[in-house]
Amino acid sequence: MGLFGSFRKPMPSGVYDPVESTVVQRPLRRMLAFTGRSIDDVVNSPIAKREVLGYYKLHKQIIRVGEVRDLEWQWNSVK
């Protein structure tokens, strides 16, 4: 799942459903809400910019660790 990608719900085999659910990830909006900052704060304040950048880097690291864990699980379970 990419930063701006979507998540596709897996379908049970043999079942066709033309409706597909997607969840769009908006990490910047989520980080701004978490920190209580606005986009204007981030643009005008170097402190707010560094704070939001720190949370963004943490978000990316968490996503990468999850992807690596999933790949290792897939690799180890296919024997």
HUMO-V135981 format. One record per residue. N is the residue number from 1. RES is the residue in one letter. PHI is phi as a letter, one per 40 degrees, with the letter a starting at -180 (999 if undefined). PSI is psi in degrees with one decimal (NA if undefined). Layout:
N|RES|PHI|PSI  N|RES|PHI|PSI
This chain:
1|M|999|120.6  2|G|c|174.9  3|L|c|-43.7  4|F|b|14.8  5|G|c|-168.0  6|S|b|163.3  7|F|b|128.2  8|R|b|126.1  9|K|c|126.0  10|P|c|141.2  11|M|c|142.2  12|P|c|146.5  13|S|c|139.4  14|G|g|-3.1  15|V|b|127.8  16|Y|b|124.6  17|D|b|116.4  18|P|c|-13.5  19|V|c|130.8  20|E|b|132.5  21|S|c|137.2  22|T|b|146.8  23|V|b|117.0  24|V|c|127.6  25|Q|c|131.8  26|R|b|78.0  27|P|c|-35.7  28|L|c|-45.7  29|R|c|-40.2  30|R|c|-41.2  31|M|c|-38.7  32|L|c|-40.5  33|A|c|-40.7  34|F|c|-42.5  35|T|c|-13.3  36|G|g|22.0  37|R|b|159.6  38|S|b|168.2  39|I|c|-31.3  40|D|c|-39.2  41|D|c|-43.3  42|V|c|-39.6  43|V|c|-38.3  44|N|c|-16.7  45|S|b|120.9  46|P|c|-29.5  47|I|c|-46.9  48|A|c|-37.3  49|K|c|-46.3  50|R|c|-36.5  51|E|c|-49.2  52|V|c|-37.7  53|L|c|-39.4  54|G|c|-43.7  55|Y|c|-33.2  56|Y|c|-43.8  57|K|c|-39.6  58|L|c|-42.4  59|H|d|-46.8  60|K|c|-40.3  61|Q|c|-41.2  62|I|c|-42.1  63|I|c|-44.9  64|R|c|-43.7  65|V|c|-41.1  66|G|c|-40.4  67|E|c|-41.5  68|V|c|-43.6  69|R|c|-43.3  70|D|c|-41.9  71|L|c|-40.8  72|E|c|-38.6  73|W|c|-43.7  74|Q|c|-43.0  75|W|c|-43.1  76|N|c|-22.5  77|S|c|-13.5  78|V|c|84.8  79|K|b|NA
